[in-house]
Amino acid sequence: MNEEYLRKLYDYLVSNDPTYADDVPFEKFVSQMGENQYAAKIYGYLGDADPTYKQDVTVTDFLQKIRKKKDQPVSVSPSEDGLSEQPKTEIPALSDLDLKGILNNQKVSPRDTREDGYVDPMSTIGMYPDEQTLQRAQAQQFADLTYTNQQTEAEALYWQR
C-alpha cells in the first residue's frame, strides 16, 4: 500500500471529521483501504465533499494511487515472530481485474462519452455501493470509454482520406 498517500488521505478525513480518528485508527484505515469496496466508499465520500473530485480522478486512478505500484499486487507477509506461519494473501492489482469478463456476464450498452447529456456511470452509484453495483458501473464505464475510443479512431481514419 502507498502509505504516504494513505497518510495524507487519512489526515484529510480527520481534518474534516475529528471523530474519525477515534473511530478508525490509521492502521485499521490502511487495512480497510486494501479492500476495493471500502476504498470505493472513501472515493465516494471525497466526491461528495468536492463535486469536481470525481471529474478529476476516476475510481480506477484512485485505486491505483493507494497501491505502491500499479502492477504489483499487495501481499500480507507472515508474522514478525516467525512462529505462526500465515499463507500469503494477495490482492490483485487493477490491471488483473477481468473487466472483459464482467462485460460478458452483465449486459451493458456502450455509449459515446462525447454525447450531450452523457453521465459517467461511476457518478451515479452513490457513496456506499454494493460490490455488484460497483462492478456494473466499472464495466459500463469501461465499455463507454472503449466505444468512444473506437469511434474517435474511426472518425480520424475517415477524415484522413
Secondary structure, 3 states (H helix, E strand, C coil): CCHHHHHHHHHHHHHHCCCHHHHCCHHHHHHHHCCHHHHHHHHHHHHHHCCCHHHHCCHHHHHHHHCCCCCCCEEECCCCCCCCCCCCEEECCHHHCCHHHHHHHCCCCCCCCCCCCCCCHHHHCCCCCCHHHHHHHHHHHHHHHHHHHHHHHHHHHHHHC
